[in-house]
Amino acid sequence: MQRYIKAYRLEQPLGRARIINNWSEIVGAMIANNTDELNIVNRKLYVKLKSSIVRHELMMIKTPLIERLNEVAGVKVIDDIIFQ
């Protein structure tokens, strides 16, 4: 299976899907409930939030969050996060 994934270069798309599908487990229920939308474009995760307070909290943990997201993805998928 791993050879198939590598042969068809599916690591990045599968990693992106893991991040989006596991967002609530990664950030917790409170932040997930305040998230309107997630998009990954050009290795940047765009997070649309309902609360400016949550946005500020996430900005403070941006670097460790990027590391955690890439860990869950299993491959480096995210270089930056844009909180909106």
N, C-alpha and C positions, 0 to 999 in steps of 0.2 A: 504493500500500500504506500509506504514512504517513497519508494522508487517512482511510483506512478505520480504522486504529488509533486516530486521534484522534477520529473520528466516533463510534466505539463505546467510547471511553474505556478503551482496553486498555493504555495506557502503564504504569500502576501494576502490573497483574497480570503483564505481560510483564517488567517490571523485577524484580519479586519472583522470577519463574521464572529469570531470568538469574543472580541472586545465588545461589539454591539450587543451580542446575545447575553453576555455576562456582566453588563454594566451595573445592574443592581447588586450583584454579589461583590463586585470590585469596590464600589463607592458606598454601598449601604443603602438601606431603604429610604432614609430621609432625603439624601441627595438625589437618588433615582426618582423619587416622587416629585422633585422640583426640577426635573429635566424634561424639557419639551421635545428636543430633537438632538440626534447624534448623526454626524456625517464625517466621513474620512475622505479627504481630498489631498492629493500630493503629500502624503505622510503627515498631514495635519489633521487633528481631531477637532472638529467644530462642535461645541456643546452649547446648545441654546437652553438657557435656564430661566425659570420663573422668578427667581429671587436674587436680588443684588447681594444679599447677605451670603447666600450659598456661593455665588460667583466669587466673592472676596475670599471666603474660606478655601475654595479650590485653588485660587491663585497662589495662596500661601503654601500649598503642598504640591504645586505643579510638577516639580522635578521628580519627587518620589512617585507621584501618580503616573508619570510617563514610564518610569521604570517598571512599575507594577503592571501597567497595561501591556507593555511589551513582553513581560514575563507570562502573562495569561495568554497572549497571542502565540507564544512559542517561537517568535521570530520578531526582529525589530521592524515594527510597522509604523510607529508613531515617533516623530521627531519633535513635535510641538503641539500644544493644545491652545485653541482660541476659545475663550469663554465669552458668550454673547448674552 
